[in-house]
Amino acid sequence: MKVNVEVECTPEEARAFLGLPDVAPLNDHLVAEMKRRMDENMSAMQPDELMKTWTSFGMQAQDQFRKLMEAAVKP
């Protein structure tokens, strides 16, 4: 025996029927917070700022690698 049941309802109605919480306010808050943080950090995504970050990291990494190699060859 095969039975098909079709229910037409909105997602909100289905959530309420199944007893699931309404997470729309939480989602709205999280999206607003993400937008705020992205706006605050937008200046860090400018090309000149990225280059400053990458080059300073590159120099530090080179120095650390050189020190590691020097320590490895010392008796």
mmCIF file of the N, C-alpha and C atoms, coordinates in Angstrom:
data_MODEL
# 
_entry.id   MODEL 
# 
loop_
_atom_site.group_PDB 
_atom_site.id 
_atom_site.type_symbol 
_atom_site.label_atom_id 
_atom_site.label_alt_id 
_atom_site.label_comp_id 
_atom_site.label_asym_id 
_atom_site.label_entity_id 
_atom_site.label_seq_id 
_atom_site.pdbx_PDB_ins_code 
_atom_site.Cartn_x 
_atom_site.Cartn_y 
_atom_site.Cartn_z 
_atom_site.occupancy 
_atom_site.B_iso_or_equiv 
_atom_site.pdbx_formal_charge 
_atom_site.auth_seq_id 
_atom_site.auth_comp_id 
_atom_site.auth_asym_id 
_atom_site.auth_atom_id 
_atom_site.pdbx_PDB_model_num 
ATOM 1   N N  . MET A 1 1  ? 0.851  -1.166 0.000  1.00 0.00 ? 1  MET A N  1 
ATOM 2   C CA . MET A 1 1  ? 0.000  0.000  0.000  1.00 0.00 ? 1  MET A CA 1 
ATOM 3   C C  . MET A 1 1  ? 0.897  1.229  0.000  1.00 0.00 ? 1  MET A C  1 
ATOM 4   N N  . LYS A 1 2  ? 0.596  2.173  -0.824 1.00 0.00 ? 2  LYS A N  1 
ATOM 5   C CA . LYS A 1 2  ? 1.377  3.399  -0.915 1.00 0.00 ? 2  LYS A CA 1 
ATOM 6   C C  . LYS A 1 2  ? 0.427  4.586  -0.750 1.00 0.00 ? 2  LYS A C  1 
ATOM 7   N N  . VAL A 1 3  ? 0.815  5.500  0.156  1.00 0.00 ? 3  VAL A N  1 
ATOM 8   C CA . VAL A 1 3  ? -0.010 6.669  0.431  1.00 0.00 ? 3  VAL A CA 1 
ATOM 9   C C  . VAL A 1 3  ? 0.840  7.915  0.244  1.00 0.00 ? 3  VAL A C  1 
ATOM 10  N N  . ASN A 1 4  ? 0.361  8.847  -0.520 1.00 0.00 ? 4  ASN A N  1 
ATOM 11  C CA . ASN A 1 4  ? 1.027  10.137 -0.701 1.00 0.00 ? 4  ASN A CA 1 
ATOM 12  C C  . ASN A 1 4  ? 0.182  11.220 -0.051 1.00 0.00 ? 4  ASN A C  1 
ATOM 13  N N  . VAL A 1 5  ? 0.851  12.041 0.738  1.00 0.00 ? 5  VAL A N  1 
ATOM 14  C CA . VAL A 1 5  ? 0.166  13.153 1.380  1.00 0.00 ? 5  VAL A CA 1 
ATOM 15  C C  . VAL A 1 5  ? 0.890  14.430 0.985  1.00 0.00 ? 5  VAL A C  1 
ATOM 16  N N  . GLU A 1 6  ? 0.194  15.377 0.445  1.00 0.00 ? 6  GLU A N  1 
ATOM 17  C CA . GLU A 1 6  ? 0.776  16.664 0.082  1.00 0.00 ? 6  GLU A CA 1 
ATOM 18  C C  . GLU A 1 6  ? 0.226  17.731 1.019  1.00 0.00 ? 6  GLU A C  1 
ATOM 19  N N  . VAL A 1 7  ? 1.138  18.477 1.590  1.00 0.00 ? 7  VAL A N  1 
ATOM 20  C CA . VAL A 1 7  ? 0.752  19.537 2.503  1.00 0.00 ? 7  VAL A CA 1 
ATOM 21  C C  . VAL A 1 7  ? 1.295  20.837 1.940  1.00 0.00 ? 7  VAL A C  1 
ATOM 22  N N  . GLU A 1 8  ? 0.431  21.804 1.814  1.00 0.00 ? 8  GLU A N  1 
ATOM 23  C CA . GLU A 1 8  ? 0.850  23.104 1.316  1.00 0.00 ? 8  GLU A CA 1 
ATOM 24  C C  . GLU A 1 8  ? 0.849  24.082 2.485  1.00 0.00 ? 8  GLU A C  1 
ATOM 25  N N  . CYS A 1 9  ? 2.064  24.544 2.828  1.00 0.00 ? 9  CYS A N  1 
ATOM 26  C CA . CYS A 1 9  ? 2.188  25.503 3.915  1.00 0.00 ? 9  CYS A CA 1 
ATOM 27  C C  . CYS A 1 9  ? 3.485  26.286 3.737  1.00 0.00 ? 9  CYS A C  1 
ATOM 28  N N  . THR A 1 10 ? 3.590  27.354 4.472  1.00 0.00 ? 10 THR A N  1 
ATOM 29  C CA . THR A 1 10 ? 4.797  28.170 4.413  1.00 0.00 ? 10 THR A CA 1 
ATOM 30  C C  . THR A 1 10 ? 5.860  27.545 5.311  1.00 0.00 ? 10 THR A C  1 
ATOM 31  N N  . PRO A 1 11 ? 7.115  27.909 5.132  1.00 0.00 ? 11 PRO A N  1 
ATOM 32  C CA . PRO A 1 11 ? 8.137  27.385 6.034  1.00 0.00 ? 11 PRO A CA 1 
ATOM 33  C C  . PRO A 1 11 ? 7.868  27.718 7.502  1.00 0.00 ? 11 PRO A C  1 
ATOM 34  N N  . GLU A 1 12 ? 7.335  28.900 7.755  1.00 0.00 ? 12 GLU A N  1 
ATOM 35  C CA . GLU A 1 12 ? 7.012  29.283 9.133  1.00 0.00 ? 12 GLU A CA 1 
ATOM 36  C C  . GLU A 1 12 ? 5.944  28.363 9.720  1.00 0.00 ? 12 GLU A C  1 
ATOM 37  N N  . GLU A 1 13 ? 4.932  28.043 8.921  1.00 0.00 ? 13 GLU A N  1 
ATOM 38  C CA . GLU A 1 13 ? 3.877  27.146 9.394  1.00 0.00 ? 13 GLU A CA 1 
ATOM 39  C C  . GLU A 1 13 ? 4.425  25.742 9.637  1.00 0.00 ? 13 GLU A C  1 
ATOM 40  N N  . ALA A 1 14 ? 5.289  25.271 8.762  1.00 0.00 ? 14 ALA A N  1 
ATOM 41  C CA . ALA A 1 14 ? 5.873  23.940 8.943  1.00 0.00 ? 14 ALA A CA 1 
ATOM 42  C C  . ALA A 1 14 ? 6.739  23.896 10.198 1.00 0.00 ? 14 ALA A C  1 
ATOM 43  N N  . ARG A 1 15 ? 7.521  24.963 10.418 1.00 0.00 ? 15 ARG A N  1 
ATOM 44  C CA . ARG A 1 15 ? 8.366  25.025 11.613 1.00 0.00 ? 15 ARG A CA 1 
ATOM 45  C C  . ARG A 1 15 ? 7.512  25.002 12.877 1.00 0.00 ? 15 ARG A C  1 
ATOM 46  N N  . ALA A 1 16 ? 6.438  25.777 12.885 1.00 0.00 ? 16 ALA A N  1 
ATOM 47  C CA . ALA A 1 16 ? 5.563  25.818 14.054 1.00 0.00 ? 16 ALA A CA 1 
ATOM 48  C C  . ALA A 1 16 ? 4.893  24.463 14.275 1.00 0.00 ? 16 ALA A C  1 
ATOM 49  N N  . PHE A 1 17 ? 4.465  23.811 13.197 1.00 0.00 ? 17 PHE A N  1 
ATOM 50  C CA . PHE A 1 17 ? 3.804  22.514 13.309 1.00 0.00 ? 17 PHE A CA 1 
ATOM 51  C C  . PHE A 1 17 ? 4.754  21.462 13.870 1.00 0.00 ? 17 PHE A C  1 
ATOM 52  N N  . LEU A 1 18 ? 6.017  21.494 13.455 1.00 0.00 ? 18 LEU A N  1 
ATOM 53  C CA . LEU A 1 18 ? 6.993  20.516 13.920 1.00 0.00 ? 18 LEU A CA 1 
ATOM 54  C C  . LEU A 1 18 ? 7.628  20.895 15.262 1.00 0.00 ? 18 LEU A C  1 
ATOM 55  N N  . GLY A 1 19 ? 7.312  22.090 15.759 1.00 0.00 ? 19 GLY A N  1 
ATOM 56  C CA . GLY A 1 19 ? 7.834  22.519 17.050 1.00 0.00 ? 19 GLY A CA 1 
ATOM 57  C C  . GLY A 1 19 ? 9.255  23.028 16.993 1.00 0.00 ? 19 GLY A C  1 
ATOM 58  N N  . LEU A 1 20 ? 9.714  23.421 15.814 1.00 0.00 ? 20 LEU A N  1 
ATOM 59  C CA . LEU A 1 20 ? 11.058 23.947 15.665 1.00 0.00 ? 20 LEU A CA 1 
ATOM 60  C C  . LEU A 1 20 ? 11.083 25.437 15.978 1.00 0.00 ? 20 LEU A C  1 
ATOM 61  N N  . PRO A 1 21 ? 12.193 25.934 16.497 1.00 0.00 ? 21 PRO A N  1 
ATOM 62  C CA . PRO A 1 21 ? 12.263 27.359 16.852 1.00 0.00 ? 21 PRO A CA 1 
ATOM 63  C C  . PRO A 1 21 ? 12.370 28.246 15.604 1.00 0.00 ? 21 PRO A C  1 
ATOM 64  N N  . ASP A 1 22 ? 11.921 29.455 15.752 1.00 0.00 ? 22 ASP A N  1 
ATOM 65  C CA . ASP A 1 22 ? 12.054 30.445 14.687 1.00 0.00 ? 22 ASP A CA 1 
ATOM 66  C C  . ASP A 1 22 ? 13.412 31.113 14.845 1.00 0.00 ? 22 ASP A C  1 
ATOM 67  N N  . VAL A 1 23 ? 14.311 30.849 13.928 1.00 0.00 ? 23 VAL A N  1 
ATOM 68  C CA . VAL A 1 23 ? 15.669 31.369 14.025 1.00 0.00 ? 23 VAL A CA 1 
ATOM 69  C C  . VAL A 1 23 ? 15.885 32.607 13.162 1.00 0.00 ? 23 VAL A C  1 
ATOM 70  N N  . ALA A 1 24 ? 14.832 33.157 12.600 1.00 0.00 ? 24 ALA A N  1 
ATOM 71  C CA . ALA A 1 24 ? 14.969 34.340 11.740 1.00 0.00 ? 24 ALA A CA 1 
ATOM 72  C C  . ALA A 1 24 ? 15.585 35.524 12.481 1.00 0.00 ? 24 ALA A C  1 
ATOM 73  N N  . PRO A 1 25 ? 15.178 35.856 13.715 1.00 0.00 ? 25 PRO A N  1 
ATOM 74  C CA . PRO A 1 25 ? 15.816 36.982 14.414 1.00 0.00 ? 25 PRO A CA 1 
ATOM 75  C C  . PRO A 1 25 ? 17.306 36.739 14.665 1.00 0.00 ? 25 PRO A C  1 
ATOM 76  N N  . LEU A 1 26 ? 17.667 35.525 15.026 1.00 0.00 ? 26 LEU A N  1 
ATOM 77  C CA . LEU A 1 26 ? 19.073 35.192 15.244 1.00 0.00 ? 26 LEU A CA 1 
ATOM 78  C C  . LEU A 1 26 ? 19.860 35.323 13.943 1.00 0.00 ? 26 LEU A C  1 
ATOM 79  N N  . ASN A 1 27 ? 19.291 34.831 12.852 1.00 0.00 ? 27 ASN A N  1 
ATOM 80  C CA . ASN A 1 27 ? 19.941 34.939 11.557 1.00 0.00 ? 27 ASN A CA 1 
ATOM 81  C C  . ASN A 1 27 ? 20.122 36.405 11.154 1.00 0.00 ? 27 ASN A C  1 
ATOM 82  N N  . ASP A 1 28 ? 19.104 37.214 11.357 1.00 0.00 ? 28 ASP A N  1 
ATOM 83  C CA . ASP A 1 28 ? 19.201 38.640 11.032 1.00 0.00 ? 28 ASP A CA 1 
ATOM 84  C C  . ASP A 1 28 ? 20.308 39.311 11.841 1.00 0.00 ? 28 ASP A C  1 
ATOM 85  N N  . HIS A 1 29 ? 20.396 38.964 13.118 1.00 0.00 ? 29 HIS A N  1 
ATOM 86  C CA . HIS A 1 29 ? 21.430 39.538 13.979 1.00 0.00 ? 29 HIS A CA 1 
ATOM 87  C C  . HIS A 1 29 ? 22.826 39.125 13.504 1.00 0.00 ? 29 HIS A C  1 
ATOM 88  N N  . LEU A 1 30 ? 23.011 37.844 13.181 1.00 0.00 ? 30 LEU A N  1 
ATOM 89  C CA . LEU A 1 30 ? 24.312 37.363 12.733 1.00 0.00 ? 30 LEU A CA 1 
ATOM 90  C C  . LEU A 1 30 ? 24.729 38.005 11.408 1.00 0.00 ? 30 LEU A C  1 
ATOM 91  N N  . VAL A 1 31 ? 23.799 38.151 10.497 1.00 0.00 ? 31 VAL A N  1 
ATOM 92  C CA . VAL A 1 31 ? 24.108 38.786 9.212  1.00 0.00 ? 31 VAL A CA 1 
ATOM 93  C C  . VAL A 1 31 ? 24.492 40.248 9.424  1.00 0.00 ? 31 VAL A C  1 
ATOM 94  N N  . ALA A 1 32 ? 23.763 40.947 10.283 1.00 0.00 ? 32 ALA A N  1 
ATOM 95  C CA . ALA A 1 32 ? 24.083 42.353 10.560 1.00 0.00 ? 32 ALA A CA 1 
ATOM 96  C C  . ALA A 1 32 ? 25.466 42.470 11.202 1.00 0.00 ? 32 ALA A C  1 
ATOM 97  N N  . GLU A 1 33 ? 25.801 41.557 12.113 1.00 0.00 ? 33 GLU A N  1 
ATOM 98  C CA . GLU A 1 33 ? 27.111 41.580 12.765 1.00 0.00 ? 33 GLU A CA 1 
ATOM 99  C C  . GLU A 1 33 ? 28.225 41.297 11.761 1.00 0.00 ? 33 GLU A C  1 
ATOM 100 N N  . MET A 1 34 ? 28.006 40.351 10.865 1.00 0.00 ? 34 MET A N  1 
ATOM 101 C CA . MET A 1 34 ? 29.008 40.049 9.836  1.00 0.00 ? 34 MET A CA 1 
ATOM 102 C C  . MET A 1 34 ? 29.218 41.250 8.909  1.00 0.00 ? 34 MET A C  1 
ATOM 103 N N  . LYS A 1 35 ? 28.143 41.916 8.536  1.00 0.00 ? 35 LYS A N  1 
ATOM 104 C CA . LYS A 1 35 ? 28.261 43.109 7.688  1.00 0.00 ? 35 LYS A CA 1 
ATOM 105 C C  . LYS A 1 35 ? 29.048 44.202 8.410  1.00 0.00 ? 35 LYS A C  1 
ATOM 106 N N  . ARG A 1 36 ? 28.755 44.396 9.698  1.00 0.00 ? 36 ARG A N  1 
ATOM 107 C CA . ARG A 1 36 ? 29.451 45.423 10.469 1.00 0.00 ? 36 ARG A CA 1 
ATOM 108 C C  . ARG A 1 36 ? 30.948 45.132 10.525 1.00 0.00 ? 36 ARG A C  1 
ATOM 109 N N  . ARG A 1 37 ? 31.301 43.873 10.804 1.00 0.00 ? 37 ARG A N  1 
ATOM 110 C CA . ARG A 1 37 ? 32.721 43.502 10.895 1.00 0.00 ? 37 ARG A CA 1 
ATOM 111 C C  . ARG A 1 37 ? 33.414 43.628 9.540  1.00 0.00 ? 37 ARG A C  1 
ATOM 112 N N  . MET A 1 38 ? 32.716 43.274 8.473  1.00 0.00 ? 38 MET A N  1 
ATOM 113 C CA . MET A 1 38 ? 33.310 43.415 7.146  1.00 0.00 ? 38 MET A CA 1 
ATOM 114 C C  . MET A 1 38 ? 33.560 44.882 6.822  1.00 0.00 ? 38 MET A C  1 
ATOM 115 N N  . ASP A 1 39 ? 32.608 45.745 7.170  1.00 0.00 ? 39 ASP A N  1 
ATOM 116 C CA . ASP A 1 39 ? 32.784 47.177 6.924  1.00 0.00 ? 39 ASP A CA 1 
ATOM 117 C C  . ASP A 1 39 ? 33.959 47.736 7.725  1.00 0.00 ? 39 ASP A C  1 
ATOM 118 N N  . GLU A 1 40 ? 34.112 47.273 8.980  1.00 0.00 ? 40 GLU A N  1 
ATOM 119 C CA . GLU A 1 40 ? 35.211 47.749 9.817  1.00 0.00 ? 40 GLU A CA 1 
ATOM 120 C C  . GLU A 1 40 ? 36.565 47.330 9.262  1.00 0.00 ? 40 GLU A C  1 
ATOM 121 N N  . ASN A 1 41 ? 36.640 46.137 8.688  1.00 0.00 ? 41 ASN A N  1 
ATOM 122 C CA . ASN A 1 41 ? 37.915 45.600 8.227  1.00 0.00 ? 41 ASN A CA 1 
ATOM 123 C C  . ASN A 1 41 ? 38.152 45.786 6.734  1.00 0.00 ? 41 ASN A C  1 
ATOM 124 N N  . MET A 1 42 ? 37.333 46.567 6.092  1.00 0.00 ? 42 MET A N  1 
ATOM 125 C CA . MET A 1 42 ? 37.471 46.755 4.652  1.00 0.00 ? 42 MET A CA 1 
ATOM 126 C C  . MET A 1 42 ? 38.796 47.429 4.295  1.00 0.00 ? 42 MET A C  1 
ATOM 127 N N  . SER A 1 43 ? 39.299 48.285 5.164  1.00 0.00 ? 43 SER A N  1 
ATOM 128 C CA . SER A 1 43 ? 40.550 48.971 4.867  1.00 0.00 ? 43 SER A CA 1 
ATOM 129 C C  . SER A 1 43 ? 41.720 47.987 4.790  1.00 0.00 ? 43 SER A C  1 
ATOM 130 N N  . ALA A 1 44 ? 41.633 46.877 5.507  1.00 0.00 ? 44 ALA A N  1 
ATOM 131 C CA . ALA A 1 44 ? 42.703 45.880 5.464  1.00 0.00 ? 44 ALA A CA 1 
ATOM 132 C C  . ALA A 1 44 ? 42.739 45.143 4.134  1.00 0.00 ? 44 ALA A C  1 
ATOM 133 N N  . MET A 1 45 ? 41.685 45.271 3.345  1.00 0.00 ? 45 MET A N  1 
ATOM 134 C CA . MET A 1 45 ? 41.636 44.570 2.069  1.00 0.00 ? 45 MET A CA 1 
ATOM 135 C C  . MET A 1 45 ? 42.138 45.433 0.909  1.00 0.00 ? 45 MET A C  1 
ATOM 136 N N  . GLN A 1 46 ? 42.591 46.636 1.203  1.00 0.00 ? 46 GLN A N  1 
ATOM 137 C CA . GLN A 1 46 ? 43.143 47.490 0.159  1.00 0.00 ? 46 GLN A CA 1 
ATOM 138 C C  . GLN A 1 46 ? 44.469 46.897 -0.315 1.00 0.00 ? 46 GLN A C  1 
ATOM 139 N N  . PRO A 1 47 ? 44.777 47.010 -1.597 1.00 0.00 ? 47 PRO A N  1 
ATOM 140 C CA . PRO A 1 47 ? 45.998 46.377 -2.127 1.00 0.00 ? 47 PRO A CA 1 
ATOM 141 C C  . PRO A 1 47 ? 47.279 46.800 -1.414 1.00 0.00 ? 47 PRO A C  1 
ATOM 142 N N  . ASP A 1 48 ? 47.420 48.076 -1.095 1.00 0.00 ? 48 ASP A N  1 
ATOM 143 C CA . ASP A 1 48 ? 48.651 48.510 -0.429 1.00 0.00 ? 48 ASP A CA 1 
ATOM 144 C C  . ASP A 1 48 ? 48.774 47.917 0.980  1.00 0.00 ? 48 ASP A C  1 
ATOM 145 N N  . GLU A 1 49 ? 47.655 47.789 1.692  1.00 0.00 ? 49 GLU A N  1 
ATOM 146 C CA . GLU A 1 49 ? 47.687 47.183 3.025  1.00 0.00 ? 49 GLU A CA 1 
ATOM 147 C C  . GLU A 1 49 ? 48.007 45.692 2.932  1.00 0.00 ? 49 GLU A C  1 
ATOM 148 N N  . LEU A 1 50 ? 47.450 45.022 1.931  1.00 0.00 ? 50 LEU A N  1 
ATOM 149 C CA . LEU A 1 50 ? 47.750 43.605 1.758  1.00 0.00 ? 50 LEU A CA 1 
ATOM 150 C C  . LEU A 1 50 ? 49.231 43.387 1.484  1.00 0.00 ? 50 LEU A C  1 
ATOM 151 N N  . MET A 1 51 ? 49.811 44.235 0.642  1.00 0.00 ? 51 MET A N  1 
ATOM 152 C CA . MET A 1 51 ? 51.231 44.093 0.319  1.00 0.00 ? 51 MET A CA 1 
ATOM 153 C C  . MET A 1 51 ? 52.108 44.323 1.554  1.00 0.00 ? 51 MET A C  1 
ATOM 154 N N  . LYS A 1 52 ? 51.736 45.302 2.376  1.00 0.00 ? 52 LYS A N  1 
ATOM 155 C CA . LYS A 1 52 ? 52.488 45.548 3.610  1.00 0.00 ? 52 LYS A CA 1 
ATOM 156 C C  . LYS A 1 52 ? 52.460 44.318 4.514  1.00 0.00 ? 52 LYS A C  1 
ATOM 157 N N  . THR A 1 53 ? 51.290 43.728 4.645  1.00 0.00 ? 53 THR A N  1 
ATOM 158 C CA . THR A 1 53 ? 51.142 42.543 5.497  1.00 0.00 ? 53 THR A CA 1 
ATOM 159 C C  . THR A 1 53 ? 51.944 41.380 4.936  1.00 0.00 ? 53 THR A C  1 
ATOM 160 N N  . TRP A 1 54 ? 51.817 41.138 3.652  1.00 0.00 ? 54 TRP A N  1 
ATOM 161 C CA . TRP A 1 54 ? 52.490 39.991 3.048  1.00 0.00 ? 54 TRP A CA 1 
ATOM 162 C C  . TRP A 1 54 ? 54.003 40.156 3.064  1.00 0.00 ? 54 TRP A C  1 
ATOM 163 N N  . THR A 1 55 ? 54.503 41.360 2.775  1.00 0.00 ? 55 THR A N  1 
ATOM 164 C CA . THR A 1 55 ? 55.956 41.525 2.741  1.00 0.00 ? 55 THR A CA 1 
ATOM 165 C C  . THR A 1 55 ? 56.553 41.440 4.133  1.00 0.00 ? 55 THR A C  1 
ATOM 166 N N  . SER A 1 56 ? 55.874 41.988 5.135  1.00 0.00 ? 56 SER A N  1 
ATOM 167 C CA . SER A 1 56 ? 56.416 41.889 6.499  1.00 0.00 ? 56 SER A CA 1 
ATOM 168 C C  . SER A 1 56 ? 56.430 40.440 6.961  1.00 0.00 ? 56 SER A C  1 
ATOM 169 N N  . PHE A 1 57 ? 55.425 39.702 6.601  1.00 0.00 ? 57 PHE A N  1 
ATOM 170 C CA . PHE A 1 57 ? 55.397 38.280 6.963  1.00 0.00 ? 57 PHE A CA 1 
ATOM 171 C C  . PHE A 1 57 ? 56.484 37.533 6.220  1.00 0.00 ? 57 PHE A C  1 
ATOM 172 N N  . GLY A 1 58 ? 56.701 37.891 4.970  1.00 0.00 ? 58 GLY A N  1 
ATOM 173 C CA . GLY A 1 58 ? 57.719 37.219 4.170  1.00 0.00 ? 58 GLY A CA 1 
ATOM 174 C C  . GLY A 1 58 ? 59.102 37.429 4.739  1.00 0.00 ? 58 GLY A C  1 
ATOM 175 N N  . MET A 1 59 ? 59.429 38.629 5.182  1.00 0.00 ? 59 MET A N  1 
ATOM 176 C CA . MET A 1 59 ? 60.737 38.906 5.766  1.00 0.00 ? 59 MET A CA 1 
ATOM 177 C C  . MET A 1 59 ? 60.921 38.138 7.067  1.00 0.00 ? 59 MET A C  1 
ATOM 178 N N  . GLN A 1 60 ? 59.915 38.094 7.893  1.00 0.00 ? 60 GLN A N  1 
ATOM 179 C CA . GLN A 1 60 ? 60.006 37.355 9.148  1.00 0.00 ? 60 GLN A CA 1 
ATOM 180 C C  . GLN A 1 60 ? 60.212 35.872 8.877  1.00 0.00 ? 60 GLN A C  1 
ATOM 181 N N  . ALA A 1 61 ? 59.494 35.350 7.897  1.00 0.00 ? 61 ALA A N  1 
ATOM 182 C CA . ALA A 1 61 ? 59.630 33.933 7.576  1.00 0.00 ? 61 ALA A CA 1 
ATOM 183 C C  . ALA A 1 61 ? 61.024 33.636 7.048  1.00 0.00 ? 61 ALA A C  1 
ATOM 184 N N  . GLN A 1 62 ? 61.570 34.539 6.224  1.00 0.00 ? 62 GLN A N  1 
ATOM 185 C CA . GLN A 1 62 ? 62.931 34.337 5.708  1.00 0.00 ? 62 GLN A CA 1 
ATOM 186 C C  . GLN A 1 62 ? 63.949 34.349 6.845  1.00 0.00 ? 62 GLN A C  1 
ATOM 187 N N  . ASP A 1 63 ? 63.806 35.283 7.764  1.00 0.00 ? 63 ASP A N  1 
ATOM 188 C CA . ASP A 1 63 ? 64.729 35.348 8.904  1.00 0.00 ? 63 ASP A CA 1 
ATOM 189 C C  . ASP A 1 63 ? 64.646 34.084 9.764  1.00 0.00 ? 63 ASP A C  1 
ATOM 190 N N  . GLN A 1 64 ? 63.450 33.619 10.018 1.00 0.00 ? 64 GLN A N  1 
ATOM 191 C CA . GLN A 1 64 ? 63.284 32.418 10.827 1.00 0.00 ? 64 GLN A CA 1 
ATOM 192 C C  . GLN A 1 64 ? 63.879 31.204 10.118 1.00 0.00 ? 64 GLN A C  1 
ATOM 193 N N  . PHE A 1 65 ? 63.673 31.114 8.805  1.00 0.00 ? 65 PHE A N  1 
ATOM 194 C CA . PHE A 1 65 ? 64.227 30.002 8.048  1.00 0.00 ? 65 PHE A CA 1 
ATOM 195 C C  . PHE A 1 65 ? 65.754 30.043 8.070  1.00 0.00 ? 65 PHE A C  1 
ATOM 196 N N  . ARG A 1 66 ? 66.330 31.237 7.903  1.00 0.00 ? 66 ARG A N  1 
ATOM 197 C CA . ARG A 1 66 ? 67.789 31.390 7.941  1.00 0.00 ? 66 ARG A CA 1 
ATOM 198 C C  . ARG A 1 66 ? 68.336 30.962 9.302  1.00 0.00 ? 66 ARG A C  1 
ATOM 199 N N  . LYS A 1 67 ? 67.679 31.406 10.388 1.00 0.00 ? 67 LYS A N  1 
ATOM 200 C CA . LYS A 1 67 ? 68.117 31.023 11.733 1.00 0.00 ? 67 LYS A CA 1 
ATOM 201 C C  . LYS A 1 67 ? 68.013 29.519 11.945 1.00 0.00 ? 67 LYS A C  1 
ATOM 202 N N  . LEU A 1 68 ? 66.964 28.913 11.403 1.00 0.00 ? 68 LEU A N  1 
ATOM 203 C CA . LEU A 1 68 ? 66.800 27.472 11.518 1.00 0.00 ? 68 LEU A CA 1 
ATOM 204 C C  . LEU A 1 68 ? 67.932 26.745 10.801 1.00 0.00 ? 68 LEU A C  1 
ATOM 205 N N  . MET A 1 69 ? 68.285 27.215 9.608  1.00 0.00 ? 69 MET A N  1 
ATOM 206 C CA . MET A 1 69 ? 69.363 26.585 8.847  1.00 0.00 ? 69 MET A CA 1 
ATOM 207 C C  . MET A 1 69 ? 70.718 26.784 9.532  1.00 0.00 ? 69 MET A C  1 
ATOM 208 N N  . GLU A 1 70 ? 70.949 27.981 10.096 1.00 0.00 ? 70 GLU A N  1 
ATOM 209 C CA . GLU A 1 70 ? 72.185 28.235 10.817 1.00 0.00 ? 70 GLU A CA 1 
ATOM 210 C C  . GLU A 1 70 ? 72.299 27.328 12.042 1.00 0.00 ? 70 GLU A C  1 
ATOM 211 N N  . ALA A 1 71 ? 71.211 27.139 12.742 1.00 0.00 ? 71 ALA A N  1 
ATOM 212 C CA . ALA A 1 71 ? 71.223 26.269 13.914 1.00 0.00 ? 71 ALA A CA 1 
ATOM 213 C C  . ALA A 1 71 ? 71.449 24.813 13.510 1.00 0.00 ? 71 ALA A C  1 
ATOM 214 N N  . ALA A 1 72 ? 70.966 24.430 12.341 1.00 0.00 ? 72 ALA A N  1 
ATOM 215 C CA . ALA A 1 72 ? 71.108 23.045 11.896 1.00 0.00 ? 72 ALA A CA 1 
ATOM 216 C C  . ALA A 1 72 ? 72.542 22.717 11.506 1.00 0.00 ? 72 ALA A C  1 
ATOM 217 N N  . VAL A 1 73 ? 73.312 23.696 11.002 1.00 0.00 ? 73 VAL A N  1 
ATOM 218 C CA . VAL A 1 73 ? 74.676 23.397 10.561 1.00 0.00 ? 73 VAL A CA 1 
ATOM 219 C C  . VAL A 1 73 ? 75.704 23.571 11.675 1.00 0.00 ? 73 VAL A C  1 
ATOM 220 N N  . LYS A 1 74 ? 75.329 24.163 12.786 1.00 0.00 ? 74 LYS A N  1 
ATOM 221 C CA . LYS A 1 74 ? 76.247 24.306 13.910 1.00 0.00 ? 74 LYS A CA 1 
ATOM 222 C C  . LYS A 1 74 ? 76.473 22.948 14.562 1.00 0.00 ? 74 LYS A C  1 
ATOM 223 N N  . PRO A 1 75 ? 77.736 22.635 14.912 1.00 0.00 ? 75 PRO A N  1 
ATOM 224 C CA . PRO A 1 75 ? 78.017 21.338 15.552 1.00 0.00 ? 75 PRO A CA 1 
ATOM 225 C C  . PRO A 1 75 ? 77.513 21.249 16.969 1.00 0.00 ? 75 PRO A C  1 
# 
